Amino acid sequence: MNAETRDEAMRTLEHEIGILLRRVRRGIAERAAMIHPELNATSYSLLLTLADHGPRRAGELAETFALDKGSVSRLVHQLLELGLIERNPDPHDGRASILAVTALARTRLAEMAEWRRDVLDARLHGWDPAEVRALADGLARFNETLAD
């Protein structure tokens, strides 16, 4: 591929990633509201992290999301108030606490995941399984490349 063609391909890729990111941001806000009408997108992201990776200290969440402890504290407070997470004593450090998702949150997140898969499946109804697999494989390779 010559430099001009690669440059054009990179511009197209950058444009498509921009569109995808805008759609993802909007989708996260919509899904947060479906979990609870008062849940904001950042709190939803913290909730997903706890659901996907298990209980964590608030400090770990601050580090993961590159947020200050005060911001995480406010987000955690919202999640606690909505009954989506619970705070438990850290068995290794009595001064600290561990945050974990509640049964309510697990149920709502499971319903959300099923709904999300159904919507995606409906939108990709014209794609054959090989095309879906090729997209998934390409995204996996892209994500691996970005992780380096």
C-alpha positions in Angstrom: 0.0 0.0 0.0 1.5 3.4 -1.0 1.7 6.3 1.4 -1.2 8.2 -0.1 -3.5 5.2 0.0 -2.5 4.4 3.6 -3.0 8.0 4.6 -6.5 7.9 3.1 -7.2 4.6 4.8 -6.1 6.0 8.2 -8.3 9.1 7.7 -11.3 6.8 7.0 -10.5 4.7 10.0 -10.2 7.8 12.3 -13.5 9.0 11.0 -15.3 5.7 11.6 -13.8 5.4 15.0 -15.1 8.9 15.8 -18.6 7.9 14.8 -18.4 4.7 16.8 -17.2 6.5 19.9 -20.1 9.0 19.7 -22.6 6.1 19.3 -21.0 4.3 22.2 -21.2 7.3 24.5 -24.8 7.8 23.6 -25.5 4.1 24.1 -23.8 4.1 27.6 -26.0 7.0 28.7 -29.1 5.2 27.4 -28.2 1.9 29.1 -27.4 3.7 32.4 -30.9 5.2 32.3 -32.4 1.7 31.7 -30.6 0.3 34.8 -32.0 3.2 36.8 -33.3 6.6 35.6 -31.0 8.5 37.9 -27.8 6.6 37.0 -25.3 8.6 35.1 -22.9 7.2 32.5 -19.8 7.3 34.6 -21.4 5.6 37.5 -22.7 3.0 35.0 -19.1 2.4 33.8 -18.0 1.9 37.4 -20.8 -0.5 38.0 -19.9 -2.5 34.9 -16.3 -2.7 36.1 -17.3 -4.1 39.4 -19.6 -6.6 37.7 -17.0 -7.7 35.2 -13.9 -7.7 37.4 -15.3 -8.3 40.9 -15.2 -6.4 44.1 -12.7 -3.5 44.3 -11.7 -0.7 46.6 -12.7 2.8 45.6 -9.0 3.7 45.2 -8.6 1.0 42.6 -11.6 2.4 40.7 -10.1 5.9 40.9 -6.9 4.5 39.4 -8.7 2.5 36.7 -10.7 5.5 35.5 -8.0 8.1 36.1 -10.4 10.0 38.4 -9.6 11.7 41.7 -10.9 10.0 44.9 -13.5 12.7 45.5 -15.1 12.1 42.1 -15.1 8.3 42.7 -16.6 8.9 46.2 -19.5 10.8 44.7 -20.1 8.1 42.0 -19.9 5.4 44.6 -22.4 7.3 46.8 -24.8 7.4 43.9 -24.5 3.7 43.3 -24.9 2.9 47.0 -28.0 5.2 47.2 -29.6 3.4 44.2 -29.0 0.0 45.8 -26.7 -1.1 42.9 -23.5 -1.7 45.0 -22.8 -2.5 48.6 -19.8 -1.7 50.8 -18.2 -4.5 52.8 -15.2 -4.4 55.2 -11.9 -5.4 53.6 -10.9 -8.7 55.2 -7.2 -7.8 54.8 -7.5 -4.2 56.1 -10.2 -3.2 58.6 -9.8 0.5 57.8 -10.8 -0.1 54.2 -13.9 -1.3 52.4 -14.6 -3.3 49.3 -17.3 -2.4 46.9 -19.4 -5.1 45.2 -22.5 -5.2 43.0 -25.8 -6.2 44.6 -28.2 -8.9 43.4 -30.4 -6.1 42.0 -27.6 -4.8 39.9 -26.7 -8.3 38.6 -30.3 -8.9 37.6 -30.6 -5.5 35.8 -27.2 -5.9 34.1 -28.1 -9.4 32.9 -31.3 -8.1 31.5 -29.4 -5.3 29.8 -26.9 -7.7 28.3 -29.6 -9.9 26.8 -31.4 -6.8 25.4 -28.1 -5.4 24.0 -27.3 -8.7 22.2 -30.9 -8.9 20.8 -30.6 -5.3 19.5 -27.2 -6.0 18.0 -28.4 -9.2 16.4 -31.4 -7.5 14.9 -29.2 -4.7 13.5 -26.8 -7.2 12.0 -29.5 -9.5 10.6 -28.2 -9.1 7.0 -24.7 -10.2 8.0 -23.7 -13.8 7.7 -21.8 -15.4 10.7 -18.5 -15.2 8.8 -18.8 -11.4 8.5 -19.8 -11.1 12.2 -16.7 -13.2 13.1 -14.5 -11.2 10.8 -15.6 -8.0 12.5 -15.1 -9.5 16.0 -11.7 -10.7 15.1 -10.7 -7.4 13.6 -11.9 -5.5 16.7 -10.0 -8.0 18.9 -6.8 -7.4 16.9 -7.3 -3.6 17.1 -7.9 -3.8 20.9 -4.8 -5.9 21.3 -2.8 -3.4 19.3 -4.0 -0.4 21.4 -3.2 -2.3 24.6 0.5 -2.2 23.8 
